[in-house]
Amino acid sequence: MGKYIFNSIGWGLVAGFLLLGMDCGAQTVLTLDSCIQRALEANYSIQIVRNQQLQAENNVTAGPFLPTVTLNASQDQTISNGKVESMNGTREQDWSRSNSLSAGVALNWTLFDGLEMFMTRSRYEELRSIGELNTKAAIENLIVEVASCYYEVVRQQSKVDAARHTLELSMARYKEAHDKYVIGSMSGLEALQAKLDLNADSSSYMQEQQALKSAYIALNAVMNTDLHQHEYVQDSIVLREPLVYRRLHDSMMEYNTTLLIGRRDCKVSEMDMKIARAALFPRLDFDGGYNIRRTKAPSDVTSLSRSNGPYWGFSLSMNIFNRLDTRRNIRNAKLDLENTELSYEEAELQVKSDLAQLYNTYTNNLLLVNFEKDNARIAYENLDAALLKYKLGELAGIEFREFQRSYIDAVDREVSALYDTKIAELSLLLISGQIIK
């Protein structure tokens, strides 16, 4: 039987390596706020959406109200051969050359276009607001993603701690059984069973360590930092004061980013319809400029012509018939506005439904947290009492194993209930527009 009993010194070295393996290369402790700050500074998606916001801001200018000024210059040379007959006689041109030069500056200023310029400016302002809201939405979603990854690390760390505690107890149980077997007060069967359970707990502990490392990798990826960093989260999951449904609903209707973007989309559609209607009105333009012309043709009667000076004037135009394109554009713009309003109503209905379901999940999870916390505390106390009885020989090894399993299950249910409740809490704050308040 002795050859089947794992050497206690060898197990001590291996178990010690397992228990200390996660302590190597510890990093500076980071809080949730510092992790969020790092993600906001380095996350690629946030950088992209911020650039898109800047593009929308660049489009808001006084351009629609300003004139256009163009500078032009040209030179034309011609060589011709011909004959001119008149009352004064006949004149032949043998490959004569003419040279024409012209230059000028022209200004065009639209004074009235059916208020299209004002609607265009307002449309760009709405698009700028949508860009800001898109950035806000991206930041909110990133905060929730970072928080979810962060609390996943906390949850996995709690499971690692529970697995470590169980492993330590299994080591103590195996040592107890091995020592009693050596002195002959216990059969080798109990020592073998203790060794099997110790092997199982060692495997479980390694799996929990691996899950913790995976959680760190996910958090590092969101922060766009070194994927191999770990051991920088030392925290617990703390819930806020219970959230009130009516307050969440009122806040959602006022601050929910999806609804805010939907309202801005409706305004953009209104601007598009007004821009389409602007084609029904006349257009008034002012034109002015300065031209210089010089033409030299030695073979003509007038061999040199030169002129320069300013010009200005007004032009009024109105589209009388353009194959009914204006009417078609107006009807399509009305349909686009109707679709945008319907999309907003659909989005409003969806967020209301999401809020109701999230709040139902949240309240149920709050009850579960209270139950599971109490169960975990009782399981821990029972495990300590069971260990004492086992050492005194009042409890069989297989019965002690059941207490260990109960403890692991209770801790897993507790941290899972806390995590699920925290995620539901974050989702409620997100949908109500309170994440970055």
LODOKE-153130 format. One line per 2 residues: number of its first residue (from 1); for each residue z, y, x of C-alpha. Coordinates in Angstrom, 2 decimals, always signed. Each point is the difference from the previous one (the first is absolute). Last residue first. Layout:
N
NUM = Z/Y/X ~ ...
END
This chain:
437
437 = -14.45/+61.08/-23.44 ~ -2.28/-2.31/+1.97
435 = +0.44/-3.13/-2.11 ~ +0.72/+1.81/-3.26
433 = -3.40/-0.14/-1.68 ~ +1.14/-2.21/-2.88
431 = -2.31/-2.85/+1.08 ~ +1.35/+0.13/+3.54
429 = +3.68/+0.22/-0.97 ~ -0.48/-2.98/-2.30
427 = -1.78/-1.95/+2.72 ~ +2.80/+0.79/+2.46
425 = +2.59/-1.32/-2.46 ~ -2.06/-3.13/-0.65
423 = -0.21/-0.54/+3.76 ~ +3.76/+0.50/+0.30
421 = +0.67/-2.44/-2.84 ~ -2.24/-2.62/+1.59
419 = +1.74/+0.45/+3.36 ~ +3.49/-0.22/-1.46
417 = -0.92/-3.08/-2.04 ~ -1.58/-1.59/+3.08
415 = +3.07/+0.84/+2.11 ~ +2.30/-1.63/-2.57
413 = -2.20/-3.01/-0.72 ~ -0.33/-0.80/+3.71
411 = +3.73/+0.44/+0.55 ~ +0.79/-2.34/-2.90
409 = -2.50/-2.62/+1.16 ~ +1.41/+0.02/+3.53
407 = +3.58/-0.26/-1.28 ~ -0.80/-2.81/-2.42
405 = -1.75/-1.87/+2.78 ~ +3.05/+0.29/+2.25
403 = +2.32/-1.13/-2.79 ~ -2.22/-3.02/-0.57
401 = +0.21/-0.84/+3.69 ~ +3.79/-0.08/-0.24
399 = -0.34/-2.71/-2.64 ~ -2.25/-2.05/+2.28
397 = +2.49/+0.43/+2.84 ~ +2.92/-1.28/-2.02
395 = +2.91/+2.30/-0.80 ~ +3.72/-0.53/+0.63
393 = -0.44/-0.82/+3.69 ~ +1.91/+3.07/+1.12
391 = -3.13/+1.41/+1.62 ~ -1.88/-0.58/-3.23
389 = +2.71/+1.73/-2.00 ~ -0.26/+3.09/+2.23
387 = -3.79/+0.00/-0.26 ~ +0.20/-0.29/-3.79
385 = +2.29/+3.04/-0.19 ~ -2.46/+2.05/+2.06
383 = -2.90/-1.20/-2.15 ~ +1.86/+0.76/-3.21
381 = +0.63/+3.57/+1.15 ~ -3.67/+0.49/+0.83
379 = -1.14/-1.56/-3.30 ~ +2.40/+2.26/-1.94
377 = -1.38/+3.13/+1.70 ~ -3.58/-1.15/-0.52
375 = +0.65/-0.72/-3.70 ~ +1.57/+3.43/-0.55
373 = -2.95/+1.72/+1.63 ~ -2.36/-2.22/-2.01
371 = +1.50/+0.99/-3.34 ~ +0.02/+3.73/+0.71
369 = -3.52/-0.10/+1.41 ~ -1.25/-1.96/-3.01
367 = +1.15/+2.74/-2.38 ~ -1.84/+2.64/+2.02
365 = -3.05/-2.27/+0.08 ~ -0.14/-0.04/-3.79
363 = +0.16/+3.81/-0.10 ~ -2.79/+0.33/+2.58
361 = -2.31/-2.52/-1.65 ~ +0.28/+1.84/-3.31
359 = -0.51/+3.31/+1.80 ~ -3.12/-1.30/+1.69
357 = -1.41/-1.25/-3.29 ~ +0.63/+3.28/-1.82
355 = -1.32/+2.10/+2.89 ~ -3.15/-2.10/+0.31
353 = -0.69/+0.39/-3.72 ~ +0.44/+3.77/+0.22
351 = -2.17/+0.03/+3.13 ~ -2.74/-1.89/-1.84
349 = +0.06/+2.21/-3.12 ~ -0.32/+3.10/+2.15
347 = -2.86/-1.55/+1.98 ~ -1.84/-0.85/-3.24
345 = +0.52/+3.54/-1.29 ~ -1.31/+1.37/+3.30
343 = -3.02/-2.30/-0.10 ~ -0.72/+1.17/-3.56
341 = +0.13/+3.63/+1.15 ~ -2.37/-0.78/+2.87
339 = -2.37/-1.83/-2.34 ~ -0.06/+2.97/-2.39
337 = -0.69/+2.38/+2.87 ~ -2.82/-2.21/+1.27
335 = -1.43/-0.12/-3.53 ~ +0.06/+3.78/-0.20
333 = -1.69/+0.23/+3.41 ~ -2.71/-2.39/-1.24
331 = -0.64/+2.20/-3.03 ~ -0.18/+3.13/+2.19
329 = -2.39/-1.65/+2.47 ~ -2.29/-1.11/-2.84
327 = -0.05/+3.48/-1.47 ~ -0.88/+1.47/+3.38
325 = -2.72/-2.60/+0.66 ~ -1.75/+0.77/-3.29
323 = -3.41/-0.06/+1.72 ~ +0.84/+3.24/+1.83
321 = -0.57/+2.58/-2.72 ~ +1.04/+3.63/-0.13
319 = +1.81/+0.24/+3.33 ~ +1.00/+3.57/+0.51
317 = -0.79/+2.37/+2.82 ~ +0.98/+3.51/+0.97
315 = -0.94/+1.45/+3.36 ~ +1.37/+3.10/+1.62
313 = -1.45/+2.06/+2.85 ~ +0.15/+0.95/+3.62
311 = -2.29/+0.85/+2.90 ~ +0.47/+1.43/+3.47
309 = -2.63/+1.22/+2.45 ~ -2.74/-0.93/+2.42
307 = -3.80/+0.22/+0.19 ~ -2.77/-0.45/+2.57
305 = -3.73/-0.55/-0.31 ~ -2.34/+0.11/+2.98
303 = -3.79/-0.52/+0.16 ~ -0.82/+1.51/-3.36
301 = -3.75/-0.38/-0.10 ~ +0.51/-3.57/+1.07
299 = -1.06/-1.58/+3.36 ~ +3.06/+1.14/+1.87
297 = +2.43/-1.77/-2.40 ~ +3.63/+0.91/+0.73
295 = +2.67/-0.56/-2.68 ~ +3.56/+1.26/+0.19
293 = +2.70/-0.54/-2.63 ~ +3.72/+0.88/-0.08
291 = +2.14/-0.82/-3.03 ~ +3.49/+1.06/-1.19
289 = +2.01/-1.57/-2.76 ~ +0.97/-0.07/-3.61
287 = +0.21/-2.31/-2.97 ~ +2.49/+0.17/-2.84
285 = +0.12/-2.88/-2.42 ~ +0.68/-0.28/-3.75
283 = -0.14/-3.39/-1.70 ~ -0.26/-0.44/-3.74
281 = +2.33/-2.38/-1.88 ~ -0.70/-3.54/-1.19
279 = +0.30/-1.40/+3.56 ~ +3.70/+0.92/-0.06
277 = +0.57/-2.81/-2.49 ~ -0.21/-2.63/+2.75
275 = +2.57/+1.92/+2.06 ~ +2.27/+0.13/-3.04
273 = -0.28/-3.78/-0.39 ~ +0.77/-0.57/+3.67
271 = +3.04/+2.28/-0.23 ~ +1.34/-2.04/-2.93
269 = -0.55/-3.17/+2.00 ~ +2.00/+1.50/+2.87
267 = +2.79/+0.85/-2.46 ~ +0.09/-3.59/-1.23
265 = +0.18/-1.24/+3.59 ~ +2.98/+2.31/+0.56
263 = +1.81/-1.60/-2.91 ~ -0.74/-3.46/+1.36
261 = +1.30/+0.99/+3.46 ~ +3.29/+1.10/-1.58
259 = +0.18/-3.23/-1.97 ~ -0.45/-2.10/+3.12
257 = +2.53/+2.12/+1.89 ~ +2.78/-0.43/-2.53
255 = +1.86/+3.33/-0.06 ~ +0.27/+1.19/-3.60
253 = -0.49/-3.11/-2.11 ~ +1.80/-2.08/+2.61
251 = +3.01/+2.33/+0.10 ~ +0.41/-0.25/-3.76
249 = -0.27/-3.79/+0.11 ~ +2.42/-0.39/+2.90
247 = +2.52/+2.22/-1.73 ~ -0.31/-2.05/-3.17
245 = +0.35/-3.29/+1.89 ~ +3.19/+0.85/+1.90
243 = +0.31/-1.30/+3.58 ~ +3.18/-1.78/+1.07
241 = +1.59/+1.76/+2.99 ~ -1.92/-0.89/+3.11
239 = -0.07/-3.43/+1.62 ~ +0.97/-0.76/+3.57
237 = -1.85/-2.65/+1.98 ~ +1.58/-0.35/+3.42
235 = -0.88/+1.35/+3.42 ~ -0.51/-0.85/+3.62
233 = -3.72/+0.31/+0.59 ~ -1.11/+0.31/+3.64
231 = +0.13/-3.71/+0.81 ~ -3.75/-0.29/+0.40
229 = -3.01/+1.49/+1.75 ~ -2.92/-2.38/+0.47
227 = -2.46/+1.83/-2.24 ~ +0.16/+3.17/+2.10
225 = -0.55/+2.88/-2.41 ~ -2.32/+0.84/-2.88
223 = +2.97/+0.61/-2.34 ~ -1.47/-2.36/-2.61
221 = -0.75/-2.55/+2.72 ~ +3.54/+0.26/+1.37
219 = +1.44/-0.83/-3.44 ~ -2.26/-3.06/-0.38
217 = +0.85/-1.16/+3.54 ~ +3.72/+0.43/-0.71
215 = -0.28/-2.19/-3.10 ~ -1.83/-2.64/+2.05
213 = +2.82/+0.08/+2.55 ~ +2.52/-0.54/-2.79
211 = -2.00/-2.93/-1.39 ~ -0.04/-1.56/+3.47
209 = +3.76/+0.41/+0.30 ~ +0.41/-1.61/-3.44
207 = -2.11/-2.93/+1.16 ~ +2.09/-0.35/+3.17
205 = +3.18/-0.05/-2.09 ~ -1.43/-2.60/-2.34
203 = -0.89/-2.23/+2.95 ~ +3.49/+0.35/+1.45
201 = +1.48/-0.73/-3.43 ~ -2.05/-3.20/-0.27
199 = +0.99/-1.13/+3.49 ~ +3.65/+0.68/-0.75
197 = -0.30/-1.97/-3.23 ~ -1.44/-2.94/+1.89
195 = +2.78/+0.30/+2.65 ~ +2.68/+0.05/-2.67
193 = -1.54/-3.14/-1.51 ~ +0.06/-1.69/+3.40
191 = +3.64/+1.00/+0.55 ~ +0.92/-1.30/-3.45
189 = -1.66/-3.32/+0.76 ~ +1.74/-0.23/+3.37
187 = +3.21/-0.86/-1.76 ~ +3.08/+2.14/+0.28
185 = +3.39/-0.38/+1.76 ~ -1.47/-1.73/+3.02
183 = +0.81/+2.63/+2.63 ~ -3.70/+0.57/+0.63
181 = -0.81/-0.05/-3.72 ~ +2.64/+2.60/-0.67
179 = -1.50/+2.25/+2.69 ~ -3.51/-0.49/-1.38
177 = +1.05/+0.73/-3.58 ~ +1.78/+3.21/+0.99
175 = -2.85/+1.07/+2.27 ~ -2.48/-0.68/-2.81
173 = +2.05/+1.98/-2.49 ~ +0.37/+2.93/+2.39
171 = -3.74/-0.01/+0.68 ~ -0.66/-0.22/-3.73
169 = +2.31/+2.96/-0.55 ~ -1.86/+2.02/+2.63
167 = -3.30/-0.94/-1.60 ~ +1.25/+1.13/-3.41
165 = +1.03/+3.36/+1.46 ~ -3.37/+0.35/+1.70
163 = -1.84/-0.83/-3.24 ~ +2.04/+2.66/-1.80
161 = -0.77/+2.54/+2.71 ~ -3.69/-0.92/-0.10
159 = -0.01/+0.41/-3.79 ~ +1.59/+3.42/+0.35
157 = -2.60/+0.94/+2.63 ~ -2.75/-1.14/-2.36
155 = +1.31/+2.32/-2.69 ~ +0.32/+2.94/+2.37
153 = -3.54/-0.60/+1.30 ~ -1.24/-0.14/-3.59
151 = +1.89/+3.25/-0.53 ~ -2.13/+1.67/+2.67
149 = -3.25/-1.52/-1.27 ~ +0.72/+1.23/-3.53
147 = +1.11/+3.41/+1.29 ~ -3.18/+0.33/+2.06
145 = -2.15/-0.92/-2.99 ~ +1.92/+2.35/-2.31
143 = -0.39/+2.86/+2.46 ~ -3.68/-0.84/+0.45
141 = -0.57/+0.09/-3.76 ~ +1.64/+3.40/-0.24
139 = -1.96/+1.35/+2.97 ~ -3.30/-1.25/-1.46
137 = +0.85/+1.55/-3.37 ~ +0.87/+3.34/+1.63
135 = -3.27/-0.05/+1.94 ~ -1.88/-0.75/-3.21
133 = +1.91/+2.84/-1.67 ~ -1.08/+2.43/+2.71
131 = -3.60/-1.13/-0.33 ~ +0.23/+0.37/-3.78
129 = +1.22/+3.57/+0.51 ~ -2.97/+0.67/+2.25
127 = -2.31/-1.48/-2.62 ~ +1.51/+2.38/-2.55
125 = -0.64/+2.94/+2.32 ~ -3.56/-1.20/+0.57
123 = -0.58/-0.04/-3.76 ~ +1.45/+3.50/-0.38
121 = -2.47/+1.32/+2.60 ~ -2.88/-1.74/-1.73
119 = +1.12/+1.37/-3.38 ~ +0.04/+3.54/+1.40
117 = -3.46/-0.40/+1.55 ~ -1.35/-1.48/-3.23
115 = +1.10/+3.07/-1.97 ~ -3.40/+0.08/-1.79
113 = -1.76/+0.81/+3.24 ~ +0.77/+3.68/+0.54
111 = -0.15/+2.15/+3.12 ~ -1.79/-2.47/+2.26
109 = -0.51/+1.71/+3.32 ~ -3.07/-0.51/+2.15
107 = -0.38/+1.83/+3.31 ~ -3.08/-0.09/+2.22
105 = -0.42/+0.95/+3.67 ~ -3.42/+0.60/+1.45
103 = -2.68/-0.83/+2.51 ~ -3.80/+0.00/+0.00
101 = -2.69/-0.26/+2.68 ~ -3.73/-0.44/-0.63
99 = -2.64/-0.48/+2.69 ~ -3.75/+0.02/-0.67
97 = -2.77/-1.45/+2.23 ~ -3.74/+0.39/-0.42
95 = -2.28/-2.95/+0.65 ~ -3.17/+2.02/-0.44
93 = +0.37/+2.22/-3.01 ~ -3.28/+1.36/-1.34
91 = -0.47/+3.26/-1.83 ~ -2.83/+0.68/-2.38
89 = -0.79/+3.38/-1.45 ~ +1.78/+2.89/-1.57
87 = -0.58/-1.32/-3.48 ~ +1.81/-3.18/+1.06
85 = -0.63/-3.31/+1.71 ~ +2.81/-1.71/+2.00
83 = -0.78/-2.84/+2.40 ~ +2.24/-2.74/+1.40
81 = +1.96/-1.59/+2.86 ~ +3.82/-0.22/-0.19
79 = +2.97/-0.35/+2.34 ~ +3.43/+0.25/-1.59
77 = +3.48/+0.69/+1.34 ~ +3.17/-0.08/-2.08
75 = +3.52/+1.01/+1.11 ~ +3.16/-0.44/-2.04
73 = +3.56/+1.27/-0.33 ~ +2.76/-0.69/-2.53
71 = +3.67/+0.90/-0.40 ~ +1.84/-1.19/-3.08
69 = +2.98/+1.46/-1.85 ~ +1.63/-1.76/-2.94
67 = +2.33/+1.89/-2.29 ~ +3.66/-0.86/-0.66
65 = +1.62/-1.07/-3.28 ~ -0.58/-3.78/+0.33
63 = +1.18/+0.14/+3.64 ~ +3.47/+1.39/-0.64
61 = +1.43/-3.27/+1.33 ~ +1.61/-3.21/-1.26
59 = -2.15/-2.69/+1.65 ~ +2.17/-0.05/+3.12
57 = +3.00/-1.03/-2.10 ~ -1.84/-3.08/-1.28
55 = -0.89/-0.95/+3.58 ~ +3.62/+0.51/+1.04
53 = +1.09/-2.40/-2.74 ~ -2.46/-2.59/+1.27
51 = +1.49/+0.40/+3.47 ~ +3.46/-0.58/-1.48
49 = -1.28/-3.14/-1.74 ~ -1.27/-1.39/+3.31
47 = +3.19/+0.78/+1.94 ~ +2.12/-1.60/-2.72
45 = -2.11/-3.15/+0.09 ~ +0.30/-0.22/+3.80
43 = +3.80/+0.01/+0.08 ~ +1.32/+1.88/+3.05
41 = +1.98/+3.03/-1.13 ~ +0.90/-1.18/-3.49
39 = +0.92/-3.42/+1.36 ~ +2.31/+1.45/+2.62
37 = +1.73/+2.15/-2.61 ~ +0.45/-2.99/-2.30
35 = +1.59/-2.00/+2.82 ~ +2.30/+2.94/+0.80
33 = +1.06/+0.24/-3.65 ~ +0.68/-3.74/-0.20
31 = +2.27/+0.19/+3.00 ~ -0.93/-1.11/+3.50
29 = +2.32/-1.68/+2.53 ~ -1.33/+0.15/+3.54
27 = -1.50/-3.32/+0.98 ~ +1.56/-3.35/+0.88
25 = -1.80/-1.96/+2.73 ~ +1.95/-3.20/-0.39
23 = +2.40/-0.37/-2.91 ~ -2.30/-2.24/-2.05
21 = +0.38/-2.95/+2.36 ~ +3.78/+0.14/+0.09
19 = +0.72/-2.51/-2.76 ~ -2.90/-2.26/+0.95
17 = +0.88/+0.01/+3.70 ~ +3.62/-0.80/-0.82
15 = -1.17/-2.82/-2.21 ~ -2.01/-1.49/+2.85
13 = +2.81/+0.35/+2.56 ~ +2.68/-1.33/-2.34
11 = -2.19/-2.87/-1.03 ~ -0.32/-1.08/+3.60
9 = +3.78/+0.17/+0.52 ~ +0.63/-2.00/-3.17
7 = -2.34/-2.82/+1.06 ~ -1.83/-1.14/-3.07
5 = +1.34/-3.25/-1.34 ~ -2.62/-2.72/-0.17
3 = +0.80/-1.28/+3.47 ~ +3.62/-0.39/-1.03
1 = -0.73/-2.37/-2.85
END
